[in-house]
Amino acid sequence: MEALDWMGPSVMNITTIAYDWVSTVFDAPLVSRAVVFGFPIDGHIVVEVLLIAVILFLLSRKSYKHPKKPLTEKEIDELCEDWQPEPLHPPITKEMLSQPRVLESAAGTHTTIEGRDIVNFSSANFLGLIGHEKLIDSCVVSLEKYGVGSCGPRGFYGTIDVHLDCEARIAKFLGTPDSILYSYGISTIFSVIPAFCKKGDIIVADEAVHWGVQNGLYLSRSTVVYFKHNNMASLESTLEKMTRGNRRAEKIRRYIVVEAIYQNSGQIAPLDEIAKLKEKYRFRLILDESNSFGVLGKSGRGLSEHFNVPVDKIDIITSSMGNALATDGGFCTGSVRVVDHQRLSSAGYVFSASLPPYLATAAIAAVDHLEQNPALLSKLRKNIGLLWKELSGITGLKISSSPLSPIVFLNLKNSSGSSKNDFKLFETIVDKVLKEDSVFVVASKRSVLDKCNLPLGIRVFVSAGHTKNDIFKAAESLKRIAETVLYDHCLNY
Amino acid sequence: MVRLPYTTALTTLFSYGLLFVFGQLRDQFRKILDLFKSSSLKEKGYAPICLGLEDFYTRRLYLRIQDCFSRPISSAPDAWFDVVERQSNDGNKTLYRTGKSTRCLNLGSYNYLGFASADEYCTPRVINSLKKYSPSTCSVRVDGGTTKLHEELEDLIAKYVGQPAAVCFGMGYVTNSAIIPVLIGKGGLIISDSLNHSSIINGARGSGATVRVFQHNTPSHLEEVLREQISEGQPRTHRPWKKIIVIVEGIYSMEGELCKLPEIVAVCKKYKAYTYLDEAHSIGAIGKSGRGLCELLGVNPTDIDIMMGTFTKSFGSCGGYIAASKEIIEYLMYTCPAHLYATSMSPPAVEQVISAIKVVLGEDGSNRGAIKLLQIRENSNFFRSELQKMGFEVLGDNDSPVMPIMLYNPAKIPSFSRECLENNVAIVTVAFPATPLLLARARICISASHTRVDLIKALEVISRVGEDVGIKYFPVEPMKPQLQPQPQVENIPGFQH
């Protein structure tokens, strides 16, 4: 009670003071007559300004949302029950069931299918080394000494002295400081590209590169720009666009990726022009010589010898040994820095078992044989020229590969518009050629994952081991059957 | 699982810190010296292949101990082999072969069943097939690369593993990288074990699907991740996932552990996810008849959607396979890039696998296969238990032929490796980046061709070197006291019955 007595008057005092203050603010004639910028304002203006400020403030706030409640266990259970996955594979159609031909002997220039002797134009055996005694003898020696597999990656006792010898031999043959071996042809390029190209780098690649290169480009996570297939003007304009105005381009690594002889079209990349462009715009060149090593050049040293470009102008050369050298595996060569870098950062080299030693010895024997017999190359060129001459007159088909390419591509002169129908036509031709004339050629197949858009065709792989008769037989058979099949096809449509 | 003692962690971090500081000092000196040297004209204007810190680990840490890795050999990688000596004139930057070699005990190669060297049943057949089919077919499987041998191998491996059909490729790494993008694409989810191999990671990345990781070998965490992902759907759009694949390995090569397959398969079945089992190390090495993890743990192979394996480890060859239902294999043969664009497997290697499987199954008319399987199991269990008794920290489960011994400290890696080599035992040491930075280890792979005498010699050497280097982190088990002959009671004076 005393507290109230004490507090009472002081509260009264405070309220009186507050009331007086408020009334002075609102009713004081002096304040209410304040003149701001020449306009007289009244006391109630203050209240209105405050109200407007509050309205604006409320309008600017976001509308009120309920906080997100996490799903209950029962709801998660229901969602999991309801969810239906797609099947792992789409429904199997008839064309998926086509079986490849089964060979019963070595895939050399002549082979056996279903007991018949067949002339084989489907193996990339460009120098005819399949079945050669020198290779087989060196393999037998190696198999007896080292067994079949190497049982470990290169870092953990999987390096056998034949690997080191093979790397030195290839480097000596090509004239580069060093080289590195990979255990599988296709894994070479898609391990090399991510080892050098990281996120943020610029890569300019041809649009018709094969799946191995595409996979490598995707895994590298760099910025990839494609230029029109084998079109130097398109390449130059792309390089110009990539480097113009880009001041940071000095610090970013830049690469051009091309193939020497394109797997998908048989065209040859003009190395002299590419080398000039690369030096002008300061790009590094990665060249895939899978189909040109052992084929182009006076002594088979590849695209650089063919165009007389010094081999050290190309920064990185990769190749698969499964074509001209008739073994398996791949290699990459370049400067010492390039090769050493891959020994620790190339995924397909570090994390995978090394090449079986007998394949490395076969590679050494093949390179030795090639160096001693450069006549194989002129024979191959003669065979290609002969086939070109014989095949140039077919109605309905045209040869779309380069005259020097050992892979001869035959495309339809007038495509039906859908690649599926084209493919059926090619398959009919190929089947008939095999059944009636015992000549084995193949229609190119594309995977769902392949981004290349070039038209499909029939591929004829020419080898230095083919005789004139083989070539005449194949050409004559293809001409006859292609003409009949395409004629029937035109009649029906 | 690894139990890292606190003091060891501190000393390891300190060692790496010291190495880092010294490396940086040397880099600074190199920069100063380079200012005086004029850079070659060719490299001007080009960005360097590796900028600054990108290859710091390679230049300053790895090159110093480079002689412990990539040791060349000059004979077959059997139980005993010849390791080539190498020398360096410039502080380990470049190594060249001296031409001499030492005979060492091989504890590093993946030679689980002993097929690495010439074998009395396999090698004559391999040489025959070499003469008949030559070392390579030079063409892809769909063109002219399929021979009768390839078909035989695919039938045999499908029967061996217990699936309806199989397809073979020329390299194990490419098998993973090329199959996973075919089975799953954008809009799908891949859940993979945190310690999966680099080929699986590459394949998962190349597919375009979302990748999530679950804790190593923990089925309960896998269930949590599955529930969370199915209920939330795809990121940002919350649409339901198209399909989910769970990828696990049979034996994890850096831990030696077996996968907890029955639990993981049960979880996947419950949530309708597909299972992908990578048996690179376990096919041929475990299980009563070598059929891998499914046989050992009693899982029906048809419960697993896709089984993958390699021929490099147990069968002494090269290549990989995928075994699954008939429709999946037909689809893969139609569209897998490794089947359509890559050279087919080398025919002698195919024959080696066929002969090796026949030996393992006993179809060659002898019981060498059964002896090999028994030998590897006994060898692994004996070696592991002896190492644990000596006080080493050994990882891995029983029956697994892979045993990592923890080293931790970076200086112990080269000293352990070099000391063992001096005593003619060849050991594999693994450091960053194949393992986490602090968990360096030495990895031993036991083979069926190791005899008991070989293993005892290896144990002696490892024990001695381990003592010197200081990696016996656990207390040594006391040796059981030898039974002494009891003193004759009558002889003790004063003791009368």
Interface residues (C-beta under 8 A of the other chain):
Chain A: L71 E75 I76 L79 C80 W83 Q84 P85 E86 P87 L88 H89 P90 I92 E95 M96 L97 S98 P100 R101 V102 L103 E104 S105 A106 A107 G108 T111 N120 S122 S123 A124 N125 I130 G131 L135 I136 C139 V140 L143 E144 K145 Y146 G147 V148 G149 S150 C151 G152 R154 G155 F156 Y157 G158 T159 I160 D161 H163 L164 S183 Y184 G185 I186 S187 F190 F196 H210 W211 G212 N215 Y218 L219 E250 K251 I252 R253 R254 Q263 R282 R284 S320 G322 N323 A326 T327 D328 R337 V338 H341 R343 L344 S345 A347 G348 F351 S352 A353 L355 P356 Y358 L359 A362 F440 V442 K445 R446 S447 V448 L449 D450 R459 F461
Chain B: G45 Y46 A47 I49 C50 L51 D55 T58 Y62 F69 S70 R71 P72 I73 S74 S75 A76 P77 D78 F81 V83 V84 R97 N106 G108 S109 Y110 N111 F115 A116 S117 A118 D119 C122 T123 V126 I127 L130 K131 K132 Y133 S134 P135 S136 T137 C138 S139 R141 V142 D143 G144 G145 T146 T147 K148 E151 G170 M171 G172 Y173 V174 S177 A178 P181 V182 L183 H197 S198 S199 N202 R205 G206 L226 R227 I230 S231 P240 W241 K242 K243 I244 Y271 K272 A273 Y274 D305 I306 T310 F311 T312 K313 F315 G316 S317 C318 E327 I328 E330 Y331 M333 Y334 T335 C336 P337 A338 L340 Y341 A342 T343 S346 P348 A349 Q352 A426 V428
